């Protein structure tokens, strides 16, 4: 089994391999796995979700879709499925993401991914007993070569930037008329990252995530 084969099978389910790493002895939540493979949405994810039985129910459709699809993929590949939801306790997906060498802390604090930018999202992981070969990555954040760093200036009210994230100010802004651009098109900071184009995130999908962020059903 190779990461390329795993990615091919994941792509058939509207997911993609977003990175992998070899856990160290004693790592929590990995269950002694030899390789952990992180999965995120492919460009086909949103249409697959909308066509799913989970989407007709407002009760956490993305998590329930992820649970069903990744569990089935894990069974197919003789792996164990691990999810970022369903806790506490919660698996340390942000730490795992950085250990893949494909995600880093961005200038605004959020993770930035080498292919999805600030629109990175992890839907689950596959834990394999065997130690799979992992292709070498560049090991360098795209932020290093980003001269303009638009993410630092993109928030319309300065709620998210180098100073951190003022969550209450963000929520107040999203309730305003001016905040409807972020509500319907997605967070302006996340969209500003040049690499975010690689996520192929359409506005309908972004609006769904923003409503979930606001706690709406």
C-alpha positions as CSV (number, residue, x, y, z in Angstrom):
1,X,0.0,0.0,0.0
2,X,1.3,3.4,-1.0
3,X,0.1,7.0,-0.2
4,X,-0.6,7.3,-3.9
5,X,-3.0,4.3,-3.8
6,X,-4.6,5.6,-0.6
7,X,-5.1,9.0,-2.2
8,X,-6.6,7.4,-5.3
9,X,-9.2,5.5,-3.2
10,X,-9.8,8.6,-1.0
11,X,-10.4,10.7,-4.1
12,X,-13.2,8.3,-5.2
13,X,-15.0,9.3,-2.0
14,X,-14.5,13.1,-2.4
15,X,-11.5,13.2,0.0
16,X,-7.8,13.7,-0.5
17,X,-4.6,12.8,1.4
18,X,-3.5,16.0,3.2
19,X,-0.4,14.6,4.7
20,X,1.1,11.7,6.6
21,X,3.6,11.0,9.3
22,X,5.1,8.2,11.4
23,X,4.0,8.4,15.0
24,X,6.6,8.1,17.8
25,X,6.4,5.5,20.5
26,X,4.2,6.8,23.2
27,X,2.2,9.2,21.1
28,X,-1.3,9.5,22.4
29,X,-4.4,8.7,20.3
30,X,-2.5,6.8,17.6
31,X,-2.9,3.4,19.1
32,X,0.6,2.3,18.2
33,X,0.0,3.0,14.5
34,X,3.0,2.9,12.2
35,X,1.6,5.6,9.9
36,X,-1.1,8.2,10.3
37,X,-2.6,9.5,7.1
38,X,-4.7,12.7,7.3
39,X,-7.7,13.3,5.0
40,X,-9.3,16.5,3.9
41,X,-12.0,17.5,1.3
42,X,-11.3,17.1,-2.4
43,X,-12.8,19.6,-4.9
44,X,-15.7,17.1,-5.2
45,X,-16.5,17.2,-1.5
46,X,-19.3,19.7,-1.5
47,X,-21.4,18.1,-4.2
48,X,-20.9,14.7,-2.6
49,X,-22.1,16.0,0.7
50,X,-25.1,17.6,-0.8
51,X,-26.1,14.4,-2.5
52,X,-25.7,12.4,0.8
53,X,-28.4,11.3,3.2
54,X,-26.6,13.2,6.0
55,X,-27.2,16.6,4.2
56,X,-30.9,16.4,4.5
57,X,-30.6,16.5,8.3
58,X,-29.3,19.7,10.0
59,X,-27.6,17.7,12.8
60,X,-23.9,18.0,12.0
61,X,-24.1,16.7,8.4
62,X,-20.4,17.2,7.7
63,X,-19.2,15.3,10.7
64,X,-21.7,12.5,10.2
65,X,-20.8,12.2,6.4
66,X,-17.1,12.1,7.4
67,X,-17.7,9.4,10.0
68,X,-19.6,7.2,7.6
69,X,-17.3,7.7,4.5
70,X,-13.9,7.5,6.4
71,X,-15.0,4.5,8.5
72,X,-15.9,2.7,5.2
73,X,-12.6,3.7,3.7
74,X,-10.7,2.5,6.8
75,X,-12.4,-0.9,6.6
76,X,-11.5,-1.2,2.9
77,X,-7.8,-0.4,3.6
78,X,-7.5,-2.4,6.8
79,X,-6.9,0.7,8.8
80,X,-8.4,2.4,11.8
81,X,-10.4,5.6,11.5
82,X,-9.7,8.6,13.8
83,X,-11.8,11.8,13.8
84,X,-11.3,15.4,15.0
85,X,-14.8,15.4,16.5
86,X,-16.8,13.2,18.8
87,X,-14.8,14.1,22.0
88,X,-13.8,15.0,24.5
89,X,-11.1,13.9,24.5
90,X,-10.2,15.1,21.0
91,X,-7.4,13.8,18.9
92,X,-4.6,16.4,18.4
93,X,-5.2,17.0,14.7
94,X,-3.6,20.4,14.6
95,X,-0.4,19.0,16.0
96,X,-0.6,16.0,13.7
97,X,-1.1,18.3,10.7
98,X,2.2,20.1,11.4
99,X,4.0,16.8,11.8
100,X,3.2,15.9,8.2
101,X,5.5,18.7,6.9
102,X,2.6,20.1,4.9
103,X,1.0,22.5,7.4
104,X,2.3,25.3,9.5
105,X,1.2,28.1,11.7
106,X,0.4,31.1,9.6
107,X,1.1,34.8,10.4
108,X,-2.5,35.0,11.7
109,X,-2.2,31.9,13.8
110,X,-4.4,29.6,11.8
111,X,-2.9,26.6,10.0
112,X,-1.9,27.1,6.4
113,X,-1.6,24.0,4.2
114,X,0.7,23.7,1.2
115,X,-2.2,23.0,-1.2
116,X,-5.3,24.4,0.5
117,X,-3.9,27.5,2.2
118,X,-5.9,28.9,5.0
119,X,-9.0,27.0,3.9
120,X,-7.5,23.7,5.1
121,X,-9.9,21.3,6.8
122,X,-9.2,17.8,8.2
123,X,-12.1,15.4,8.2
124,X,-10.4,12.4,9.7
125,X,-7.3,10.2,9.7
126,X,-6.4,6.6,8.8
127,X,-4.1,4.8,11.2
128,X,-2.1,2.0,9.6
129,X,-0.2,-0.6,11.5
130,X,2.6,-0.7,9.0
131,X,5.1,2.0,8.4
132,X,4.3,3.3,4.9
133,X,6.8,5.2,2.8
134,X,6.0,8.9,2.9
135,X,7.3,11.1,0.1
136,X,9.6,14.0,1.1
137,X,7.9,17.4,1.3
138,X,9.4,20.8,0.8
139,X,9.2,21.4,4.5
140,X,8.7,25.1,4.0
141,X,5.5,27.0,4.7
142,X,4.1,29.0,1.7
143,X,4.1,32.0,4.0
144,X,7.9,32.2,3.8
145,X,7.8,33.2,0.1
146,X,4.6,35.2,0.4
147,X,5.9,38.8,0.2
148,X,2.6,40.7,0.7
149,X,1.0,38.5,3.4
150,X,-2.5,39.7,2.7
151,X,-3.9,37.7,5.6
152,X,-2.5,40.2,8.0
153,X,-4.7,43.0,6.6
154,X,-7.7,41.2,5.2
155,X,-10.1,41.2,8.2
156,X,-12.5,44.2,7.7
157,X,-12.7,44.9,11.5
158,X,-9.2,43.8,12.5
159,X,-10.6,40.9,14.5
160,X,-8.0,38.5,13.1
161,X,-4.4,39.4,12.4
162,X,-0.9,39.3,13.9
163,X,-2.3,40.3,17.3
164,X,-4.4,37.1,17.5
165,X,-8.1,36.4,17.1
166,X,-10.8,38.5,18.8
167,X,-13.7,36.0,18.6
168,X,-16.4,38.3,20.1
169,X,-15.5,41.1,17.7
170,X,-15.7,38.7,14.8
171,X,-19.2,37.5,15.9
172,X,-20.5,41.0,16.2
173,X,-19.2,41.9,12.8
174,X,-20.8,38.8,11.2
175,X,-24.2,39.9,12.6
176,X,-23.9,43.2,10.8
177,X,-24.9,44.1,7.2
178,X,-21.2,44.6,6.3
179,X,-20.4,41.2,7.7
180,X,-22.6,39.4,5.2
181,X,-19.8,39.3,2.7
182,X,-17.9,37.0,5.1
183,X,-21.1,35.1,5.9
184,X,-21.9,34.3,2.3
185,X,-18.4,34.0,0.8
186,X,-16.3,32.8,3.7
187,X,-13.9,34.4,6.1
188,X,-12.1,37.3,4.3
189,X,-8.8,36.3,6.0
190,X,-9.0,32.7,4.9
191,X,-9.9,33.8,1.3
192,X,-7.0,36.3,1.1
193,X,-4.3,33.6,1.2
194,X,-3.1,33.0,-2.4
195,X,-2.7,29.3,-1.7
196,X,-6.4,29.1,-0.6
197,X,-7.4,28.9,-4.2
198,X,-6.1,25.3,-4.2
199,X,-9.0,24.3,-1.8
200,X,-11.5,24.9,-4.7
201,X,-14.0,26.1,-2.1
202,X,-17.2,27.4,-3.6
203,X,-19.2,30.1,-1.9
204,X,-22.2,27.9,-1.0
205,X,-19.8,25.6,0.9
206,X,-18.2,28.5,2.6
207,X,-21.6,29.9,3.6
208,X,-22.5,26.6,5.2
209,X,-19.3,26.6,7.3
210,X,-19.9,30.2,8.4
211,X,-23.4,29.3,9.5
212,X,-22.0,26.4,11.5
213,X,-19.4,28.7,13.0
214,X,-22.2,31.1,14.1
215,X,-24.0,28.1,15.7
216,X,-26.8,28.2,13.1
217,X,-28.6,25.1,11.9
